[in-house]
Amino acid sequence: MTTIRGTSASAAGRPARRGRAGFTLLEVMVALAILSMGLLAVSDLVSGALRNQTRAARLDTATLLARSKLAEAEEEFERKGFSDFDQEDEGTFEREGHPEVRWKLRAVKPQVELGPEKILQILGGGTDLATLLGHRGGGDGAGGSQPETFDPRAAGMTAALNQQLTVLGEQIKKGVREVRLTVSWPDGKKDGSFTVVTHLVVLTPTEGT
């Protein structure tokens, strides 16, 4: 006996459906876009960290070079003393192995008047010359006001003291300087720099003036 098995029209017209076994093109593109944005963010973080590390290393190097330059300048000033006017010099740290780092040094003379009265006020806590030399004002007595008195030796003492205080003021102005050291180095599109300000006192240079 022969058995004939029939098939339905719908089954004969199309193949049987199978389960999904992959991703669509749109899903792949979205995944790649998300991955690329994540990689870009990581790249920015890494490059920023590298730039900061490089900048910090350059700043450390410039700080060490500035310290050595200040010590060298202080030694030279103690040996030769200061000029009667502002001094300025500049150069690079090529000898130290960093020709890209530049320095500029200025020694500025103080612009202040140090006359005898000013020196005396500084040293004596505000005492003026007349009080120090014994100038005394008169007071009211029984017969009225008394004339002011002055020590007869005060005239000679005043001249001598004025001369000594004038010499002292000139020595202070000649032996005190404000030293400004500016260090700069290339840092990308612009230069990095900082300025160190200190004060030096050299009253008696070892080599004389």
Buried (B, 14 or more C-beta within 10 A) or exposed (E): EEEEEEEEEEEEEEEEEEEEEEEEEEEEEEEEEEEEEEEEEEEEEEEEEEEEEEBEEBBEBBEEBBEEBBEEBBEEBBEBBBEEEEBEEEEBBEEEEBEEBBBBBBBBBEEEEBEBBEBBBEEEEEEEBBEBBEBEEEEEEEEEEEEEEEEEEBEEBBEEBBEEBBEBBEEBBBBBBBBBBBBBBEBEEEEBBEEBEEEBEBEEBEEEE
